Amino acid sequence: MNAASQAPAIELIGIDKKFGAVHANKNINLTVAKGSIHGIIGENGAGKSTLMSILYGFYQADQGSIQIDGKPITIKDSQAAINSGIGMVHQHFMLVENFTVLENLMLGAEGGALLGKGTDAARAALKKLEEDYELDVDPDAVVEELPVGLQQRVEILKALYRGAEILILDEPTGVLTPAEADHLFKILGVLRDQGKTVILITHKLREIMAITDTVSVMRRGEMVATRKTAETTVEELAELMVGRRVLLHVEKKPANPGEIFLSVRNLTVKDSRGVVMVDNVSFDVRSGEIVGIAGVAGNGQSELLEAITGIRKPTAGEIWINGQNVAGLDPAELRGIGVAHIPEDRHHMGLVLPFEESQNAILGYHRDERYGKGPFLNPDLMRKAAVEEIEKYDIRPPNPRLKTANFSGGNQQKIVVAREIERDPKLLIVGQPTRGVDIGAIEFIHKRIVETRDAGKAVLLVSVELDEIRSLSDRILVMFAGKVVGEKTPDTGEQTLGLMMAGIAA
């Protein structure tokens, strides 16, 4: 039987789901061909994760039906999904880090009380899966000692071990180097060639174009288009996602660097366990330039930013800002000399989610006389200032009294970006500016960062998104294992930067 005459691997018919007043999925129809790689893209809040959570049994649809291989099925929980041949590789891996690969594989499928017999069977099954799908990994390796790319392979092997014929991957390349991502794509291609069906949820249009056969676009809870990947473009997909034309490339003039404003000298930083995370790092950032730091997450970038912004005390070294050694100053003192910080994790370090938008819009700057005199804040003045930022940064919904938790991720990030940039800082420290942010908000945030540079400010940028680093930066520093292993220009090839990020080349 040829592929065209086969029943679809998955058919979702009229799927509808509400969470209170939020209509997350609106009468969605989706057909996924057997033995294909099907991409699903959309902005934050478009309903992608809700739809996949229904397919995997985390949620139940209010209306609609699901068919697997042409047969109606009820998926009441994730175990029912697994029993139906559906596996899911989550963005944040569901592995027991101090277990071996084999132990993680067996967890929940031990094969009865006699573990020895089950272990032998699992080891044999793992060996066959590795051979069939080119997923080599040491079964006796402890997971926490594996690089992240191999940990992801373990997740895929876990799903295949449980009999998955349909594999859902949620933002699978967020923690991978370009080389690891390319290897993942090769693995997905092998899975497809062996007859498996793959659903790929991603916001990276380059990945959609590189690996998928078909792509479906969601917007505001609805399925707005499905295209054969070979018959579409990134420009069309971006417009379908956002509902308007989107500038996909950062437009910026050449930098006009001035004097050195930030100078880091022989900086060493240890984490709470006493492990050296930043190892004798030195670099400069001038006014009027963006210096980007590229690297796979966990190579010291977070600790570096925390030391420069006063959140973490350095172990050794100096941090000079505008001729002043500020190592050891706290964040409030640094704000006083013109340092603004857009943190990597907006939820844990940038916002208080139960607070109103107008309250978050002044966090760290609440002693400013614009918001009241003496010890008391004036809510009317706070909201007036917040309304101005809401309008300028197109924050939606435009309600300064709304709890910040009720804004989408992209609009939460805009609240942080507006708060920091509107203080007219001399030095802007930016960590992961568009993490979890949809394509329309990415375009907006990138413009604001470039405008800050063009106003003569110094900008230090950290991002795990290599495309973002290359398009925004005027100079690129690459970090690996706590060290700066080289400096490159933005036109350096992705492969070269990827090898440096993996510690292979300088």
C-alpha positions in Angstrom: 0.0 0.0 0.0 1.5 3.4 -0.9 1.6 6.3 1.4 -1.2 8.2 -0.4 -3.7 5.4 0.2 -2.8 4.8 3.9 -5.0 6.1 6.7 -3.4 9.2 8.3 -1.3 8.5 11.4 -3.3 11.2 13.3 -6.5 13.0 12.5 -7.9 15.6 14.9 -11.4 16.6 14.1 -13.2 19.7 15.6 -11.0 19.9 18.7 -12.2 22.6 21.0 -10.9 23.5 24.4 -11.6 26.4 26.8 -9.9 27.3 30.1 -12.4 29.6 31.7 -12.7 32.7 29.4 -9.6 31.6 27.4 -10.5 29.8 24.2 -7.3 27.9 23.7 -8.3 25.7 20.7 -11.1 26.6 18.4 -12.6 23.8 16.3 -9.2 22.5 15.1 -8.8 20.0 12.3 -5.4 18.5 11.7 -4.3 15.6 9.5 -0.8 14.1 9.9 0.4 11.6 7.2 2.0 8.4 8.3 5.7 8.3 7.9 6.1 12.1 7.7 7.6 14.9 9.7 4.9 17.5 10.4 5.8 20.9 11.8 3.4 23.0 14.0 4.2 26.6 14.4 2.6 29.6 16.0 3.1 32.5 18.3 3.0 32.1 22.1 -0.6 31.5 23.2 -1.5 30.2 19.7 -2.7 26.9 21.2 0.1 24.6 20.0 1.0 23.1 23.4 -2.7 22.8 24.4 -3.4 20.8 21.2 -0.4 18.5 21.8 -1.4 18.1 25.4 -4.8 16.9 24.3 -3.2 14.4 21.9 -0.9 13.2 24.7 -3.7 12.9 27.3 -2.7 15.7 29.6 -6.0 17.5 28.8 -9.4 16.4 27.6 -11.0 18.3 24.7 -14.4 19.9 25.4 -15.5 18.8 21.9 -14.0 16.9 19.0 -12.5 13.5 18.3 -9.1 11.9 17.7 -8.3 9.1 15.2 -5.1 7.1 15.1 -4.5 5.1 12.0 -8.1 5.7 10.9 -9.6 4.4 14.1 -11.4 6.6 16.7 -9.7 6.6 20.1 -10.2 8.1 23.5 -7.0 9.3 25.2 -7.8 9.9 28.8 -4.3 10.2 30.1 -0.6 9.9 29.1 -0.6 6.2 29.7 -3.4 5.8 27.2 -1.4 7.8 24.7 1.7 5.6 25.2 -0.5 2.5 24.8 -1.8 4.0 21.5 1.8 4.4 20.2 2.3 8.1 21.0 5.5 9.3 22.6 6.5 12.8 23.6 9.9 14.4 24.1 9.4 17.4 26.3 11.4 20.7 26.1 12.6 20.0 29.6 13.7 16.4 29.8 11.9 14.0 32.0 14.9 12.0 33.1 16.2 10.9 36.5 19.7 12.5 36.3 21.5 10.1 38.7 20.1 7.0 37.0 21.9 5.3 34.1 20.6 5.4 30.5 19.3 1.9 30.9 17.6 2.6 34.3 15.8 5.6 32.8 14.7 3.5 29.8 13.2 0.9 32.1 11.6 3.3 34.6 7.9 2.5 34.6 8.4 -0.5 32.3 10.6 -2.7 34.5 9.3 -6.0 33.2 8.1 -7.5 36.5 9.6 -8.3 40.0 12.6 -10.0 38.6 14.7 -7.0 37.6 17.6 -9.0 36.3 15.5 -10.6 33.6 13.9 -7.2 32.8 17.3 -5.6 32.6 18.7 -8.1 30.1 15.6 -7.7 27.9 15.8 -3.9 28.1 19.6 -4.0 27.2 18.9 -6.1 24.2 16.0 -3.9 23.1 18.1 -0.8 23.6 20.9 -2.2 21.4 18.4 -3.0 18.6 16.9 0.5 18.8 20.3 2.1 18.6 21.2 0.1 15.5 17.8 0.7 13.8 17.7 4.5 14.4 21.4 5.5 14.7 20.8 6.6 18.3 24.1 5.4 19.8 24.4 6.0 23.6 26.2 4.1 26.4 23.5 2.2 28.3 25.6 2.3 31.5 26.4 6.1 31.4 24.9 8.2 34.2 22.5 10.7 32.6 23.8 13.8 34.4 27.2 13.1 33.0 26.0 13.1 29.4 26.0 16.2 27.2 22.6 17.6 26.5 22.4 16.2 23.0 22.8 12.7 24.3 20.3 13.2 27.0 17.8 14.1 24.3 18.6 10.8 22.5 17.8 9.0 25.8 14.3 10.7 25.7 13.7 9.6 22.2 14.9 6.1 23.0 12.6 6.0 26.0 9.6 6.8 23.7 10.7 4.2 21.1 11.2 1.6 23.8 7.6 2.0 24.9 6.5 1.3 21.3 6.0 4.8 20.0 5.0 5.0 16.3 4.2 8.7 16.6 6.7 11.0 18.3 5.9 14.6 19.4 9.0 16.8 20.0 8.4 20.1 21.8 11.0 22.8 20.9 13.7 20.1 20.7 16.7 22.3 19.7 16.5 25.0 22.4 19.5 23.6 24.4 21.5 22.2 21.4 24.5 23.5 19.6 24.0 23.8 15.8 26.0 20.6 15.2 23.8 18.8 17.8 20.7 20.2 16.1 21.9 19.0 12.7 22.4 15.5 14.2 19.0 15.5 15.7 17.5 16.3 12.2 19.5 13.4 10.8 17.9 11.1 13.5 14.4 12.4 12.7 15.0 11.7 9.1 16.0 8.1 9.9 12.9 7.7 12.1 10.7 9.0 9.2 12.4 6.6 6.7 11.7 3.7 9.1 8.0 4.6 9.0 7.7 6.6 12.2 5.6 9.8 12.3 7.1 12.9 13.9 5.3 16.1 15.0 7.8 18.9 15.5 6.7 22.0 17.6 9.1 24.8 17.1 9.2 28.6 16.7 12.4 28.4 14.5 11.4 28.7 10.9 14.8 27.6 9.7 14.2 24.2 11.3 10.8 23.9 9.7 12.2 24.5 6.3 15.2 22.1 6.9 13.4 19.0 8.2 9.6 19.0 7.8 7.5 17.6 5.0 4.4 19.6 6.0 3.8 22.5 8.3 0.6 23.7 10.0 0.3 27.3 11.3 -1.8 28.2 14.4 -2.9 31.7 15.4 -5.0 32.7 18.4 -6.3 29.2 18.9 -7.2 28.4 15.3 -5.5 26.4 12.6 -5.1 29.0 9.9 -3.0 27.1 7.3 -1.3 23.9 6.3 1.4 23.9 3.6 3.7 21.5 1.9 7.1 22.7 3.2 8.6 22.6 -0.2 5.9 25.0 -1.5 6.2 27.7 1.1 8.7 30.3 2.4 9.8 31.6 5.8 8.3 34.9 4.8 4.9 33.4 4.2 5.0 31.3 7.3 5.9 34.3 9.5 3.1 36.3 8.0 0.6 33.5 8.6 1.8 33.2 12.3 1.5 36.9 13.1 -1.2 38.0 10.6 1.0 40.7 9.1 4.3 41.1 7.3 7.3 40.5 9.6 10.9 41.7 9.2 12.9 38.6 9.6 16.3 40.2 9.5 17.6 42.8 11.9 18.2 46.0 10.0 21.0 48.1 11.5 23.6 50.5 10.5 27.3 49.7 11.1 28.3 50.4 14.8 30.0 53.6 15.8 31.9 52.5 18.9 33.1 55.1 21.4 35.1 54.8 24.6 35.3 51.5 26.6 32.4 51.6 29.0 32.5 48.1 30.5 35.8 46.3 31.1 35.9 42.9 32.7 39.3 41.8 33.9 40.4 38.2 35.0 36.9 37.6 36.4 36.3 34.3 38.1 32.9 33.3 39.5 31.9 30.2 41.5 28.4 28.8 41.9 26.7 27.8 45.2 28.5 24.4 45.1 31.9 26.1 44.8 32.3 25.0 41.1 34.2 27.5 38.9 31.6 28.7 36.3 33.5 31.7 35.0 37.1 31.1 34.6 39.5 34.1 34.4 37.4 36.0 31.8 38.5 39.4 30.3 36.8 41.5 27.6 35.6 45.1 26.9 32.4 46.7 25.7 32.4 50.1 24.2 29.6 52.7 24.0 27.7 52.4 20.8 28.3 48.7 20.2 26.6 45.4 20.9 28.9 42.6 22.1 27.2 39.2 21.9 28.2 36.2 24.0 27.4 32.9 22.2 27.4 29.6 23.9 25.4 26.5 24.8 23.4 27.1 28.1 25.4 26.2 31.2 28.8 27.3 30.1 29.1 30.2 32.5 27.1 32.9 30.7 24.4 33.2 33.4 27.0 33.5 36.2 28.9 36.1 34.2 25.8 38.3 33.8 24.9 37.8 37.5 28.4 39.0 38.5 28.3 42.1 36.3 24.8 43.1 37.5 25.6 42.6 41.2 23.4 39.5 41.7 26.4 37.2 42.4 29.6 38.2 44.1 32.7 37.4 42.0 35.4 35.1 43.4 38.3 37.1 41.8 38.9 39.8 39.2 37.6 43.3 38.4 34.6 44.8 36.7 35.1 48.4 35.6 32.1 50.5 34.5 32.9 54.0 33.3 36.2 53.9 35.0 34.9 52.7 38.4 35.6 49.2 39.8 32.1 48.0 40.7 32.9 44.4 41.6 30.8 43.6 44.6 28.3 46.5 44.3 24.6 45.4 44.6 22.0 45.8 41.8 20.5 49.0 43.3 24.0 50.7 43.4 24.6 49.6 39.8 21.2 51.0 38.6 22.3 54.3 40.2 25.3 54.6 37.8 23.3 53.7 34.7 23.3 49.9 34.5 20.0 48.3 33.3 19.5 44.6 33.2 17.0 42.5 31.2 17.4 39.1 33.0 17.5 35.7 31.4 14.6 34.4 33.4 11.8 37.0 33.5 9.6 34.9 35.9 12.3 34.4 38.6 14.3 37.6 38.3 12.4 40.1 36.2 8.8 40.1 37.4 6.5 39.4 40.3 3.7 37.7 38.5 0.9 38.4 41.0 1.7 42.2 40.8 -0.2 44.5 38.5 1.5 45.5 35.3 2.1 49.1 36.6 3.8 47.7 39.7 6.2 45.5 37.7 6.8 48.5 35.4 8.7 50.3 38.2 10.4 47.4 40.0 13.9 48.4 41.0 13.1 52.0 40.2 10.3 52.5 42.7 12.2 55.1 44.7 12.1 57.5 41.7 10.3 60.7 42.6 8.1 60.4 39.6 6.1 57.7 41.4 5.5 59.5 44.7 7.2 61.4 47.5 8.6 60.0 50.7 7.9 56.4 51.6 4.6 56.2 49.8 4.0 55.4 46.1 1.2 57.1 44.2 -0.8 54.5 42.3 -2.1 57.1 39.8 1.4 58.3 38.9 2.5 54.7 38.5 -0.3 53.8 36.2 0.1 57.0 34.2 3.8 56.1 33.6 2.8 52.5 32.8 0.2 53.6 30.2 3.0 55.5 28.4 5.2 52.4 28.2 2.3 50.2 27.2 1.5 52.5 24.3 5.2 52.8 23.2 5.9 49.1 23.5 2.6 47.8 22.2 2.0 45.8 25.4 -1.3 43.8 25.1 -3.8 44.0 26.6 -3.3 47.7 27.3 -4.3 47.5 31.0 -1.9 48.7 33.7 -4.1 47.1 36.4 -4.0 43.6 35.0 -2.0 41.0 36.9 1.2 40.4 35.1 0.6 36.6 35.2 -2.3 37.1 32.8 -0.1 38.5 30.0 1.4 36.2 27.4 5.2 35.5 27.6 6.0 38.0 24.8 4.1 40.8 26.5 5.6 39.9 29.9 9.0 40.3 28.2 8.0 43.6 26.7 7.1 44.9 30.2 10.7 44.1 31.4 12.3 45.5 28.2 10.3 48.7 28.5 11.1 49.1 32.2 14.9 48.8 31.6 15.3 50.6 28.3 13.1 53.6 29.2 15.5 54.4 32.1 18.0 55.6 29.5 20.8 53.4 30.8 24.4 53.9 29.8 25.0 50.1 29.9 22.3 47.6 28.9 22.9 44.0 30.0 20.5 41.6 28.1 20.1 37.9 28.8 18.1 35.8 26.4 16.0 38.7 25.2 13.5 36.7 23.2 13.4 33.3 25.1 9.9 31.9 24.7 8.8 35.0 22.7 6.8 34.9 19.5 8.1 36.1 16.2 6.2 39.5 16.2 7.6 40.4 19.7 11.1 39.2 18.6 11.1 41.8 15.8 10.0 44.5 18.2 12.5 43.7 20.9 15.4 43.5 18.4 14.6 47.0 17.1 14.6 48.4 20.7 18.0 46.8 21.4 19.5 48.3 18.2 18.0 51.7 19.0 19.7 51.6 22.4 23.1 50.9 20.7 22.4 53.7 18.1 21.8 56.1 21.0 25.4 55.6 22.0 24.8 53.1 24.8 27.0 50.0 25.5 25.1 46.7 25.1 26.2 43.3 26.4 24.0 40.5 25.0 23.8 36.8 25.9 21.7 34.4 23.9 21.7 30.7 23.1 20.0 31.6 19.8 22.9 31.7 17.3 20.8 33.5 14.7 20.0 36.2 17.3 23.6 36.6 18.3 24.8 36.9 14.7 22.1 39.4 13.6 22.3 41.7 16.6 26.0 41.7 17.6 28.8 43.9 16.3 31.3 41.6 17.9 30.8 38.0 19.1 32.6 36.3 22.1 32.2 32.6 22.4 32.1 30.9 25.8 32.8 27.3 26.5 33.3 25.7 30.0 33.5 29.1 31.7 36.2 30.6 29.4 36.0 33.0 26.4 37.5 30.8 23.7 37.5 33.3 20.9 36.2 36.5 19.4 34.5 36.5 15.9 32.7 38.9 13.6 29.0 38.5 12.9 29.6 37.2 9.4 31.4 34.2 10.8 29.8 31.0 9.6 27.3 29.1 11.9 29.4 25.9 11.7 32.6 27.7 12.9 30.7 29.3 15.8 29.0 26.0 16.6 32.4 24.2 16.8 33.7 26.9 19.1 30.6 26.5 21.3 31.3 22.8 21.6 35.0 23.5 22.6 36.3 21.9 19.4 37.8 24.9 17.6 38.9 28.4 18.3 
